[in-house]
Amino acid sequence: MKEAENNGNEELYEHHRIVVDKGQSPLRIDKFLFNRLLNVSRNRVQLAASAGSILVNEKPVRSSYRIRPGDVISIVLAYPPREIELYADDIPLDIVYEDDDLVVVNKQAGMVVHPAYGHYRNTLVNALLCHFYPELRDQPVLEETVRPGLVHRIDKNTSGLLVVARNETAMTRLALQFYERTIERNYVLLAWGDPENEEGIIRGHIGRSLRNRKVMDVFPDGRHGKHAVTHYKVLERFHYVTLLSCRLETGRTHQIRVHFRHMGHPVFNDAEYGGDRIVKGTTFSKYRQFVENCFAICPRHALHAASLGFHHPATGKAMKFEEPVPGDMQGIIDKWRRYTSS
């Protein structure tokens, strides 16, 4: 029996679960998995084992482990690259930290993370490719031959911190940390309204909307979507809007945005989830003009990936990075602070 699943959309890894058949003869686990898993090389399986990403009966094993009937095998792998052409685009990057194993980037709002339909150039991946291999500038190369190793992503119009692996081992070990939820991710956002509690937890399965497949929705009864948990804390109240911090326990597509919309407090200026209109406040023209001015200053949803913590994939050292909110978000925070204080 075999069960494979993709746990999360922002987290770029796959999880396989295999129960060994009763009639299976003893066999090295790397060979067994190489025969069982599509498009997975034996070397990739061995790297996963050395990273502690292959478990048998909930315990990590080496690639030389010989499987037995009834063994329950779990394996976490970073997704392999696809056979698509990438261009190394010379785009400035705000690199917070870099070594031989990883890069931490402070992504600017408006930049797409990974090439996809309609966005094949000028993405973060294109920029990193040029940073790693400047000699390939403006040349097409296959993603499977040279690629930055993404293990998570943030939305185009979300700013903030991302970690990118520079080799297969680092990618596998970081993917395992995401899967085991030991990665620390904190966001800052400006949301409409005045939440009742100073802090709390939002729970609700997240999946594709049944009415509009381009956006996500919350399914409280759990019959659709995937388990999602967001922890939040109020930082400052402006009556009409509130500044909050969030900690992600899971990493679903649009998780913070859809959870806060479900809570009745959409992210400020979030066009996809109802935050780009006046959700709370008066109908007076001066107030309406004030909100329009805020939208113009920050012409995207007011969400920033402010801190990122993980263990270094090679040394095991605990690492923590923090980035303040960028100028557009700080500008509207200051405006709301002045507006409500006066």
Residue frames as qw, qx, qy, qz and C-alpha x, y, z in Angstrom:
[[0.000, 0.890, 0.455, 0.000, 0.00, 0.00, 0.00],
 [0.448, 0.018, 0.025, 0.894, 1.34, 3.44, -0.87],
 [0.012, -0.906, -0.418, 0.063, 0.09, 6.90, -0.06],
 [0.470, 0.054, 0.058, 0.879, 1.72, 10.08, -1.37],
 [0.035, -0.898, -0.438, 0.026, 0.69, 13.60, -0.61],
 [0.351, 0.441, -0.061, 0.823, 1.78, 17.20, -1.04],
 [0.401, -0.658, -0.524, 0.364, 1.57, 18.78, 2.39],
 [0.138, -0.787, -0.104, 0.592, 1.06, 22.45, 1.71],
 [0.593, 0.719, 0.259, 0.253, 1.43, 24.78, -1.24],
 [0.017, 0.958, -0.263, 0.109, 3.82, 27.41, 0.14],
 [0.517, -0.561, 0.644, 0.055, 6.12, 24.65, 1.39],
 [0.663, 0.539, -0.398, -0.335, 7.78, 22.99, -1.57],
 [0.096, -0.350, 0.929, -0.077, 8.27, 19.40, -0.49],
 [0.757, -0.048, -0.442, -0.479, 6.52, 16.07, -0.92],
 [0.435, -0.355, 0.725, -0.399, 5.73, 13.40, 1.63],
 [0.672, 0.108, -0.656, -0.325, 5.51, 9.70, 0.81],
 [0.560, -0.329, 0.628, -0.428, 4.23, 6.99, 3.11],
 [0.660, 0.241, -0.654, -0.280, 4.73, 3.34, 2.22],
 [0.741, -0.341, 0.491, -0.306, 3.73, 0.21, 4.15],
 [0.129, 0.435, -0.856, -0.247, 5.96, -2.69, 3.09],
 [0.817, 0.006, -0.339, -0.466, 4.05, -5.70, 1.77],
 [0.804, -0.407, 0.387, -0.194, 3.98, -8.92, 3.84],
 [0.949, 0.188, 0.189, 0.167, 5.72, -10.88, 1.08],
 [0.305, 0.901, -0.283, 0.125, 8.58, -8.41, 0.62],
 [0.890, -0.051, -0.194, 0.409, 12.07, -9.96, 0.87],
 [0.452, -0.728, 0.008, 0.516, 14.84, -8.04, 2.72],
 [0.553, 0.585, 0.239, 0.544, 16.21, -5.21, 0.55],
 [0.345, -0.161, -0.152, 0.912, 18.26, -2.06, 1.07],
 [0.142, 0.742, 0.510, -0.410, 15.88, 0.84, 1.59],
 [0.055, 0.609, -0.280, -0.740, 17.59, 3.08, -0.98],
 [0.010, 0.062, -0.858, -0.510, 17.11, 0.45, -3.68],
 [0.080, 0.509, 0.846, -0.134, 13.54, -0.24, -2.54],
 [0.115, 0.762, 0.279, -0.573, 12.58, 3.45, -2.71],
 [0.005, 0.440, -0.540, -0.717, 14.39, 3.95, -6.02],
 [0.011, 0.155, 0.922, 0.354, 12.23, 1.17, -7.48],
 [0.003, 0.608, 0.760, -0.230, 9.02, 2.50, -5.90],
 [0.022, 0.782, 0.211, -0.586, 9.16, 6.28, -6.39],
 [0.600, 0.664, 0.327, 0.305, 8.75, 7.84, -9.80],
 [0.336, 0.818, -0.048, 0.465, 11.41, 10.32, -10.99],
 [0.497, -0.814, 0.283, -0.103, 13.54, 9.88, -7.85],
 [0.593, 0.536, -0.579, 0.159, 17.20, 8.93, -8.29],
 [0.835, -0.291, -0.403, 0.235, 18.99, 6.56, -5.90],
 [0.427, 0.182, -0.274, 0.842, 21.42, 9.39, -5.06],
 [0.296, -0.480, -0.038, -0.825, 18.50, 11.62, -4.07],
 [0.817, -0.438, -0.318, -0.199, 17.18, 8.87, -1.78],
 [0.758, -0.081, -0.363, 0.537, 20.63, 8.47, -0.20],
 [0.147, 0.346, -0.160, 0.913, 20.90, 12.23, 0.40],
 [0.564, -0.519, -0.169, -0.619, 17.47, 12.18, 2.05],
 [0.865, -0.323, -0.367, 0.113, 18.62, 9.35, 4.34],
 [0.575, 0.070, -0.308, 0.755, 21.81, 11.19, 5.33],
 [0.107, -0.401, 0.045, -0.909, 19.66, 14.26, 6.11],
 [0.108, 0.118, 0.813, -0.560, 17.45, 12.19, 8.45],
 [0.482, 0.183, -0.078, -0.853, 14.46, 12.54, 6.12],
 [0.659, 0.004, -0.675, -0.332, 13.72, 8.80, 5.79],
 [0.442, -0.327, 0.610, -0.571, 11.93, 7.22, 8.74],
 [0.557, -0.061, -0.800, -0.214, 11.07, 3.59, 9.32],
 [0.558, -0.544, -0.622, 0.083, 8.52, 3.04, 12.04],
 [0.210, -0.960, -0.115, -0.143, 9.04, 6.70, 13.04],
 [0.605, -0.642, 0.273, 0.384, 12.83, 6.39, 13.45],
 [0.381, 0.811, -0.360, -0.261, 15.45, 7.76, 10.99],
 [0.909, -0.073, 0.367, 0.183, 17.45, 5.09, 9.15],
 [0.179, -0.560, 0.556, 0.588, 20.51, 4.96, 6.91],
 [0.621, 0.454, -0.340, -0.541, 20.31, 4.19, 3.22],
 [0.298, 0.294, -0.907, -0.040, 21.77, 0.72, 3.96],
 [0.507, -0.045, 0.634, -0.582, 18.84, -0.26, 6.21],
 [0.164, -0.037, -0.911, -0.376, 17.21, -3.48, 5.01],
 [0.552, -0.143, 0.017, -0.821, 13.43, -3.28, 4.97],
 [0.078, 0.059, 0.978, -0.186, 11.17, -5.91, 6.53],
 [0.222, -0.479, -0.725, -0.442, 7.54, -6.85, 5.90],
 [0.360, -0.761, -0.534, 0.079, 5.19, -4.46, 7.68],
 [0.405, -0.252, -0.089, 0.875, 7.71, -1.61, 7.96],
 [0.166, 0.909, 0.381, -0.043, 6.10, 1.82, 7.71],
 [0.550, 0.000, 0.166, 0.819, 8.35, 4.11, 5.65],
 [0.101, 0.944, 0.265, -0.171, 7.98, 7.90, 5.61],
 [0.597, 0.015, 0.230, 0.769, 10.11, 10.06, 3.35],
 [0.093, 0.920, 0.188, -0.331, 10.27, 13.84, 2.96],
 [0.605, 0.102, 0.374, 0.695, 11.85, 15.20, -0.22],
 [0.107, 0.600, -0.042, -0.792, 12.20, 18.66, -1.69],
 [0.730, 0.590, 0.299, -0.174, 10.44, 18.80, -5.04],
 [0.625, -0.064, 0.449, 0.636, 12.79, 18.14, -7.97],
 [0.117, 0.497, -0.190, -0.838, 13.23, 20.85, -10.62],
 [0.711, 0.527, 0.431, -0.179, 11.10, 20.72, -13.73],
 [0.555, 0.060, 0.494, 0.667, 12.40, 20.63, -17.29],
 [0.227, 0.923, 0.312, 0.018, 11.70, 24.27, -18.10],
 [0.554, 0.416, -0.032, 0.720, 13.95, 26.96, -19.48],
 [0.364, -0.838, -0.231, 0.334, 15.14, 29.60, -17.04],
 [0.446, 0.706, -0.056, 0.547, 16.91, 32.85, -17.81],
 [0.559, -0.363, -0.319, 0.674, 19.48, 34.43, -15.51],
 [0.074, 0.863, 0.275, 0.417, 18.06, 37.94, -15.12],
 [0.441, 0.103, -0.338, 0.825, 20.31, 40.65, -13.67],
 [0.363, -0.752, -0.304, -0.460, 17.95, 42.06, -11.03],
 [0.023, 0.501, -0.564, 0.656, 19.11, 43.68, -7.76],
 [0.714, -0.387, -0.580, -0.065, 18.50, 41.52, -4.68],
 [0.324, -0.713, 0.369, -0.501, 18.50, 42.36, -0.98],
 [0.801, 0.018, -0.584, 0.128, 20.56, 39.44, 0.31],
 [0.539, -0.767, 0.142, -0.318, 20.53, 39.30, 4.10],
 [0.566, -0.521, 0.639, 0.019, 22.84, 36.29, 4.52],
 [0.826, 0.467, -0.268, -0.169, 24.74, 33.91, 2.25],
 [0.419, -0.551, 0.716, 0.090, 27.10, 30.95, 2.58],
 [0.111, 0.277, -0.867, -0.399, 27.90, 27.78, 0.61],
 [0.058, 0.241, 0.965, -0.080, 24.67, 26.07, 1.69],
 [0.050, 0.740, 0.669, -0.048, 21.95, 28.73, 1.68],
 [0.124, 0.239, 0.093, 0.958, 20.88, 32.27, 0.95],
 [0.031, -0.655, -0.650, 0.385, 18.41, 34.39, 2.92],
 [0.159, 0.307, 0.370, 0.863, 16.70, 37.05, 0.80],
 [0.143, 0.501, 0.456, -0.721, 14.52, 39.99, 1.77],
 [0.274, 0.395, 0.718, 0.504, 12.07, 39.86, -1.16],
 [0.114, 0.148, 0.023, -0.982, 10.55, 43.09, -2.38],
 [0.498, 0.483, 0.584, -0.421, 6.78, 43.35, -2.87],
 [0.546, 0.688, -0.115, -0.464, 5.77, 42.88, -6.50],
 [0.200, 0.516, -0.808, -0.204, 8.36, 40.21, -7.29],
 [0.942, -0.009, -0.140, -0.305, 7.09, 36.74, -8.20],
 [0.585, -0.567, 0.579, 0.011, 9.11, 33.99, -6.48],
 [0.523, -0.104, 0.802, 0.269, 9.08, 31.25, -9.12],
 [0.224, 0.207, -0.544, -0.782, 8.53, 31.25, -12.91],
 [0.380, 0.362, 0.823, -0.214, 5.01, 30.22, -13.88],
 [0.306, 0.586, 0.628, 0.410, 2.45, 30.91, -16.58],
 [0.031, 0.936, 0.239, 0.255, 2.61, 34.63, -17.36],
 [0.304, -0.902, 0.303, -0.036, 5.76, 35.16, -15.26],
 [0.956, 0.143, -0.032, 0.253, 8.70, 33.43, -16.93],
 [0.528, 0.415, -0.194, 0.715, 11.19, 36.27, -16.47],
 [0.030, -0.550, 0.238, -0.800, 12.24, 38.67, -13.70],
 [0.785, -0.525, -0.253, -0.207, 11.24, 36.37, -10.83],
 [0.494, -0.753, 0.425, -0.087, 13.26, 35.77, -7.68],
 [0.892, -0.053, 0.405, 0.194, 14.51, 32.48, -9.13],
 [0.639, 0.679, 0.094, 0.350, 15.72, 34.24, -12.29],
 [0.047, -0.921, 0.262, -0.283, 17.51, 36.86, -10.18],
 [0.704, -0.547, 0.452, -0.014, 19.13, 34.23, -7.92],
 [0.897, 0.260, 0.260, 0.244, 20.27, 32.26, -10.96],
 [0.433, 0.800, -0.099, 0.403, 22.15, 35.33, -12.20],
 [0.374, -0.824, 0.354, -0.238, 23.55, 35.94, -8.71],
 [0.844, -0.300, 0.439, 0.068, 24.86, 32.36, -8.45],
 [0.691, 0.124, 0.523, 0.484, 26.01, 32.09, -12.10],
 [0.122, 0.789, -0.001, -0.602, 26.69, 35.58, -13.50],
 [0.140, -0.320, 0.723, 0.596, 28.32, 34.03, -16.56],
 [0.188, 0.373, 0.886, 0.200, 24.87, 32.74, -17.62],
 [0.152, 0.505, 0.255, -0.811, 23.31, 36.22, -17.74],
 [0.538, 0.487, -0.074, -0.684, 20.43, 36.36, -20.26],
 [0.292, 0.266, -0.865, -0.308, 21.09, 32.79, -21.41],
 [0.838, -0.178, -0.077, -0.510, 18.43, 30.05, -21.31],
 [0.141, 0.316, -0.920, 0.186, 19.30, 27.05, -19.15],
 [0.638, -0.325, -0.638, -0.282, 17.27, 24.08, -17.96],
 [0.509, -0.666, 0.213, -0.502, 16.04, 24.37, -14.36],
 [0.971, -0.240, -0.011, -0.015, 17.10, 20.79, -13.69],
 [0.767, 0.323, -0.212, 0.512, 20.77, 21.59, -14.45],
 [0.277, 0.076, -0.373, 0.882, 21.17, 24.74, -12.34],
 [0.351, -0.667, -0.434, -0.494, 18.56, 26.04, -9.98],
 [0.144, -0.371, 0.530, -0.749, 18.13, 27.79, -6.64],
 [0.331, -0.203, -0.921, 0.037, 16.49, 25.35, -4.22],
 [0.403, -0.356, 0.050, -0.842, 13.17, 26.73, -3.07],
 [0.234, -0.177, -0.929, 0.225, 11.61, 25.01, -0.07],
 [0.038, 0.690, 0.617, -0.376, 8.94, 27.68, 0.55],
 [0.218, 0.362, 0.343, 0.839, 7.60, 30.81, -1.09],
 [0.054, 0.537, 0.471, -0.698, 5.65, 33.97, -0.32],
 [0.435, 0.743, 0.509, 0.002, 3.07, 35.73, -2.48],
 [0.485, 0.509, 0.208, 0.680, 4.04, 38.19, -5.18],
 [0.070, -0.762, -0.057, -0.642, 2.75, 41.21, -3.24],
 [0.736, -0.672, -0.052, 0.064, 4.03, 40.05, 0.16],
 [0.288, 0.778, -0.476, 0.293, 7.43, 41.41, 1.14],
 [0.649, -0.623, 0.370, -0.230, 9.96, 39.78, 3.42],
 [0.219, -0.591, 0.776, 0.034, 12.27, 36.91, 4.21],
 [0.951, 0.214, -0.096, -0.201, 12.86, 33.69, 2.28],
 [0.459, -0.545, 0.679, 0.176, 15.51, 31.00, 2.71],
 [0.795, 0.520, -0.212, -0.227, 16.86, 29.32, -0.44],
 [0.832, -0.322, 0.406, 0.199, 19.05, 26.20, -0.50],
 [0.235, 0.775, -0.478, -0.342, 22.22, 26.14, -2.61],
 [0.216, 0.314, -0.911, -0.154, 22.65, 22.36, -2.82],
 [0.652, -0.195, -0.625, -0.382, 20.60, 19.17, -2.64],
 [0.493, -0.191, -0.732, 0.429, 21.59, 18.25, 0.91],
 [0.005, 0.096, 0.327, -0.940, 20.69, 21.68, 2.28],
 [0.479, -0.092, -0.336, -0.806, 17.41, 21.58, 0.38],
 [0.637, -0.219, -0.729, -0.123, 16.46, 18.18, 1.80],
 [0.390, -0.214, -0.645, 0.621, 17.33, 19.16, 5.39],
 [0.158, 0.053, 0.129, -0.978, 15.45, 22.47, 5.17],
 [0.557, -0.156, -0.530, -0.620, 12.44, 20.68, 3.64],
 [0.550, -0.256, -0.772, 0.187, 12.43, 18.32, 6.64],
 [0.144, -0.173, -0.462, 0.858, 12.39, 21.29, 9.04],
 [0.388, -0.025, -0.176, -0.904, 9.39, 22.75, 7.22],
 [0.620, -0.176, -0.691, -0.328, 7.64, 19.39, 7.31],
 [0.524, -0.290, -0.695, 0.397, 8.30, 18.96, 11.03],
 [0.182, -0.877, -0.282, -0.343, 7.17, 22.59, 11.62],
 [0.654, -0.489, -0.152, 0.557, 10.37, 23.59, 13.40],
 [0.324, 0.336, 0.193, 0.863, 10.83, 26.60, 11.11],
 [0.101, -0.641, -0.470, 0.599, 9.84, 29.85, 12.85],
 [0.197, 0.372, 0.450, 0.787, 7.96, 32.27, 10.57],
 [0.067, -0.646, -0.501, 0.572, 6.52, 35.55, 11.80],
 [0.225, 0.513, 0.463, 0.687, 4.63, 38.14, 9.76],
 [0.004, 0.405, 0.335, -0.851, 3.44, 41.69, 10.37],
 [0.081, 0.459, 0.695, 0.548, 0.17, 42.84, 8.81],
 [0.221, 0.117, 0.218, -0.943, -2.31, 45.67, 8.88],
 [0.037, -0.356, -0.914, -0.191, -5.87, 44.34, 8.97],
 [0.298, -0.442, -0.252, -0.808, -9.26, 46.00, 8.78],
 [0.677, -0.553, -0.367, -0.318, -11.28, 46.35, 11.96],
 [0.207, -0.610, 0.546, -0.536, -10.64, 45.98, 15.67],
 [0.623, -0.034, -0.781, -0.024, -10.22, 42.31, 16.72],
 [0.656, -0.654, -0.167, -0.338, -11.95, 41.45, 19.98],
 [0.865, -0.452, 0.009, 0.216, -8.99, 39.66, 21.60],
 [0.127, -0.875, 0.415, 0.213, -5.41, 40.78, 22.11],
 [0.072, 0.437, -0.862, -0.248, -4.18, 37.44, 20.82],
 [0.818, 0.116, 0.369, -0.426, -5.62, 34.21, 19.55],
 [0.306, -0.175, 0.868, 0.349, -5.47, 31.25, 17.19],
 [0.648, 0.386, -0.106, -0.648, -7.27, 30.94, 13.86],
 [0.373, -0.100, 0.914, 0.125, -8.05, 27.37, 12.83],
 [0.678, 0.522, 0.240, -0.459, -9.77, 26.30, 9.64],
 [0.695, 0.089, 0.596, 0.392, -8.97, 24.01, 6.71],
 [0.188, 0.708, -0.207, -0.648, -7.80, 25.95, 3.65],
 [0.549, 0.159, 0.741, 0.353, -8.46, 24.87, 0.07],
 [0.054, 0.112, 0.490, 0.863, -9.46, 26.17, -3.34],
 [0.408, 0.234, 0.306, -0.828, -12.71, 28.12, -3.25],
 [0.410, 0.313, 0.854, 0.069, -15.62, 26.13, -4.64],
 [0.338, 0.843, 0.353, -0.225, -16.89, 29.32, -6.33],
 [0.345, 0.904, -0.252, -0.014, -13.65, 30.83, -7.62],
 [0.961, -0.042, -0.038, 0.271, -10.70, 28.51, -8.21],
 [0.458, 0.638, -0.204, 0.584, -8.25, 31.44, -8.34],
 [0.209, -0.614, 0.413, -0.639, -8.57, 32.12, -4.61],
 [0.336, -0.018, -0.899, 0.280, -8.59, 30.08, -1.42],
 [0.558, -0.516, -0.146, -0.633, -11.32, 29.62, 1.18],
 [0.135, -0.293, 0.805, -0.497, -11.72, 28.35, 4.74],
 [0.693, -0.195, -0.575, -0.389, -13.73, 25.19, 5.39],
 [0.348, -0.533, 0.523, -0.566, -14.34, 25.04, 9.16],
 [0.908, -0.140, 0.208, -0.336, -15.84, 21.56, 9.13],
 [0.360, -0.521, 0.746, 0.204, -12.72, 20.10, 7.53],
 [0.801, 0.334, 0.492, -0.072, -14.51, 18.37, 4.66],
 [0.653, 0.701, 0.043, 0.283, -12.42, 20.33, 2.13],
 [0.121, 0.885, -0.329, 0.305, -8.93, 21.75, 2.15],
 [0.722, 0.096, -0.540, 0.421, -5.98, 21.08, 4.45],
 [0.578, -0.678, -0.341, 0.299, -5.41, 21.68, 8.14],
 [0.359, 0.551, -0.070, 0.750, -4.19, 25.25, 8.80],
 [0.513, -0.718, -0.369, 0.290, -3.34, 27.13, 12.01],
 [0.311, 0.600, -0.068, 0.734, -2.37, 30.81, 12.42],
 [0.477, -0.573, -0.445, 0.495, -1.39, 32.41, 15.75],
 [0.205, 0.691, 0.151, 0.676, -1.88, 36.18, 16.02],
 [0.430, -0.523, -0.405, 0.615, -1.17, 39.00, 18.46],
 [0.133, 0.942, 0.247, 0.186, -2.28, 42.64, 18.40],
 [0.595, 0.036, -0.120, 0.794, 0.61, 45.12, 18.22],
 [0.013, -0.221, -0.139, 0.965, -1.26, 48.41, 17.93],
 [0.209, 0.627, 0.751, -0.002, -4.89, 49.44, 17.46],
 [0.059, -0.054, 0.184, 0.980, -6.03, 52.31, 15.25],
 [0.464, 0.318, 0.460, -0.686, -9.78, 51.67, 15.75],
 [0.705, 0.517, -0.096, -0.476, -10.50, 51.35, 12.00],
 [0.800, 0.384, -0.456, 0.065, -7.50, 49.09, 11.33],
 [0.735, -0.622, 0.268, -0.025, -5.16, 47.04, 13.54],
 [0.368, 0.656, -0.657, 0.049, -1.46, 46.24, 13.34],
 [0.914, -0.289, 0.210, -0.191, -0.79, 42.57, 14.19],
 [0.045, 0.536, -0.834, -0.122, 1.95, 39.97, 14.24],
 [0.933, 0.065, -0.020, -0.354, 1.31, 36.40, 13.10],
 [0.231, -0.464, 0.852, 0.077, 3.12, 33.11, 13.55],
 [0.757, 0.222, -0.408, -0.460, 2.46, 30.38, 11.02],
 [0.653, -0.291, 0.679, -0.167, 2.08, 26.88, 12.40],
 [0.712, 0.299, 0.600, 0.209, 1.28, 25.54, 8.92],
 [0.104, -0.457, 0.352, 0.810, 2.11, 26.95, 5.49],
 [0.476, 0.526, 0.700, 0.082, -0.91, 26.92, 3.18],
 [0.274, 0.345, 0.385, 0.811, -1.36, 29.11, 0.12],
 [0.166, -0.554, -0.151, -0.802, -2.58, 32.61, 1.14],
 [0.487, -0.357, -0.757, 0.249, -2.97, 31.30, 4.70],
 [0.168, -0.317, -0.394, 0.846, -2.82, 34.58, 6.63],
 [0.204, 0.034, -0.269, -0.941, -4.87, 36.46, 4.05],
 [0.513, -0.260, -0.665, -0.476, -7.67, 33.90, 3.87],
 [0.441, -0.353, -0.727, 0.389, -7.71, 33.25, 7.63],
 [0.076, -0.276, -0.294, 0.912, -8.10, 36.95, 8.43],
 [0.355, -0.081, -0.419, -0.832, -10.79, 37.38, 5.79],
 [0.534, -0.313, -0.774, -0.132, -12.62, 34.45, 7.39],
 [0.360, -0.343, -0.582, 0.644, -12.20, 36.14, 10.78],
 [0.046, 0.896, 0.440, 0.031, -13.87, 39.29, 9.40],
 [0.244, -0.871, 0.172, 0.389, -10.64, 41.32, 9.33],
 [0.822, 0.478, 0.135, 0.280, -9.21, 41.20, 5.77],
 [0.594, -0.267, 0.107, 0.752, -5.67, 42.40, 5.21],
 [0.120, 0.805, 0.081, -0.576, -5.59, 46.09, 4.29],
 [0.363, 0.673, -0.370, -0.527, -5.71, 46.63, 0.49],
 [0.331, -0.116, 0.921, 0.168, -5.92, 42.89, -0.28],
 [0.463, 0.245, -0.312, -0.792, -7.82, 42.95, -3.59],
 [0.446, 0.029, -0.857, -0.257, -8.36, 39.17, -3.70],
 [0.370, -0.333, -0.828, 0.257, -9.89, 38.90, -0.22],
 [0.194, -0.812, -0.509, -0.211, -11.95, 42.07, 0.14],
 [0.510, -0.569, -0.203, 0.612, -9.41, 44.36, 1.77],
 [0.313, 0.082, 0.294, 0.899, -9.27, 46.90, -1.07],
 [0.224, -0.644, -0.407, -0.608, -12.48, 48.67, 0.01],
 [0.195, -0.429, 0.436, -0.767, -13.58, 50.46, 3.16],
 [0.519, -0.219, -0.826, 0.001, -14.47, 47.62, 5.52],
 [0.407, -0.650, -0.534, 0.355, -14.77, 49.73, 8.67],
 [0.238, -0.186, -0.036, 0.953, -15.31, 53.46, 9.12],
 [0.290, 0.619, 0.360, -0.635, -17.57, 56.27, 8.06],
 [0.559, 0.555, 0.528, 0.316, -18.90, 57.29, 4.66],
 [0.025, -0.925, -0.007, 0.380, -17.64, 60.86, 4.99],
 [0.697, 0.700, -0.060, 0.147, -15.74, 62.01, 1.92],
 [0.016, -0.840, 0.509, -0.188, -12.69, 63.14, 3.93],
 [0.680, -0.350, 0.636, -0.100, -12.34, 59.67, 5.49],
 [0.871, 0.393, 0.292, 0.025, -12.85, 58.01, 2.13],
 [0.457, 0.840, -0.246, 0.157, -10.14, 60.21, 0.62],
 [0.339, -0.705, 0.604, -0.150, -7.80, 59.36, 3.50],
 [0.825, -0.064, 0.561, -0.023, -8.24, 55.62, 2.86],
 [0.751, 0.647, 0.101, 0.090, -7.72, 56.12, -0.90],
 [0.133, 0.878, -0.436, 0.145, -4.48, 57.95, -0.13],
 [0.585, -0.463, 0.659, -0.096, -3.36, 54.99, 2.02],
 [0.874, 0.292, 0.387, 0.018, -4.15, 52.61, -0.84],
 [0.541, 0.822, -0.129, 0.124, -2.01, 54.76, -3.14],
 [0.167, -0.793, 0.569, -0.139, 0.94, 54.79, -0.73],
 [0.364, -0.257, 0.894, -0.038, 0.83, 51.00, -0.29],
 [0.655, 0.303, -0.256, -0.643, -0.66, 49.67, -3.56],
 [0.575, 0.109, -0.808, -0.057, -0.59, 46.03, -2.41],
 [0.740, -0.560, -0.337, -0.156, -1.78, 43.99, 0.55],
 [0.111, -0.791, 0.434, -0.416, -0.11, 45.15, 3.77],
 [0.957, -0.273, 0.092, -0.027, 1.66, 41.91, 4.72],
 [0.274, 0.771, -0.555, 0.149, 5.37, 41.42, 5.47],
 [0.932, -0.130, -0.299, 0.156, 7.39, 38.29, 6.35],
 [0.154, -0.925, 0.231, -0.260, 9.26, 39.94, 9.22],
 [0.309, -0.623, 0.709, -0.119, 11.31, 37.13, 10.77],
 [0.896, 0.224, -0.350, -0.160, 12.58, 33.68, 9.88],
 [0.375, -0.617, 0.665, -0.190, 14.24, 31.13, 12.16],
 [0.961, 0.167, -0.184, -0.121, 15.70, 27.70, 11.38],
 [0.696, -0.521, 0.433, 0.239, 18.68, 25.44, 12.04],
 [0.233, 0.689, -0.554, -0.405, 21.52, 25.62, 9.57],
 [0.951, 0.180, -0.068, -0.243, 21.30, 22.51, 7.34],
 [0.706, 0.425, -0.493, 0.278, 25.06, 21.81, 7.56],
 [0.210, 0.370, -0.621, 0.658, 26.10, 22.96, 11.05],
 [0.433, -0.507, -0.743, 0.066, 22.83, 22.64, 12.97],
 [0.202, -0.132, -0.314, 0.918, 23.36, 26.15, 14.38],
 [0.096, 0.757, 0.615, -0.196, 20.16, 28.06, 15.25],
 [0.245, 0.083, 0.260, 0.930, 19.75, 31.04, 12.92],
 [0.067, 0.763, 0.581, -0.276, 17.30, 33.95, 13.19],
 [0.255, 0.144, 0.300, 0.908, 16.75, 36.83, 10.76],
 [0.060, 0.740, 0.548, -0.386, 14.54, 39.88, 11.09],
 [0.241, 0.226, 0.356, 0.874, 13.57, 42.63, 8.65],
 [0.152, 0.418, 0.405, -0.799, 11.49, 45.72, 9.49],
 [0.492, 0.667, 0.555, -0.068, 8.41, 46.51, 7.42],
 [0.463, 0.212, 0.339, 0.791, 9.31, 48.31, 4.16],
 [0.053, -0.106, -0.057, 0.991, 8.61, 51.96, 3.46],
 [0.355, -0.275, -0.508, -0.735, 5.18, 51.56, 1.84],
 [0.577, -0.483, -0.659, -0.009, 3.76, 49.68, 4.84],
 [0.412, -0.321, -0.400, 0.753, 5.48, 51.93, 7.36],
 [0.020, -0.130, -0.185, -0.974, 4.04, 54.93, 5.54],
 [0.493, -0.434, -0.475, -0.585, 0.43, 53.86, 6.00],
 [0.606, -0.417, -0.593, 0.328, 1.04, 52.70, 9.58],
 [0.279, -0.156, -0.214, 0.923, 2.32, 56.20, 10.38],
 [0.224, -0.248, -0.326, -0.884, -0.66, 57.79, 8.61],
 [0.592, -0.483, -0.593, -0.254, -3.20, 55.72, 10.57],
 [0.537, -0.333, -0.492, 0.599, -1.35, 56.48, 13.82],
 [0.092, -0.039, -0.046, 0.994, -1.56, 60.24, 13.14],
 [0.356, -0.328, -0.503, -0.715, -5.17, 60.02, 11.90],
 [0.613, -0.502, -0.606, -0.067, -6.50, 58.25, 15.00],
 [0.480, -0.296, -0.409, 0.717, -4.42, 60.26, 17.49],
 [0.012, 0.015, 0.055, 0.998, -5.81, 63.53, 16.10]]
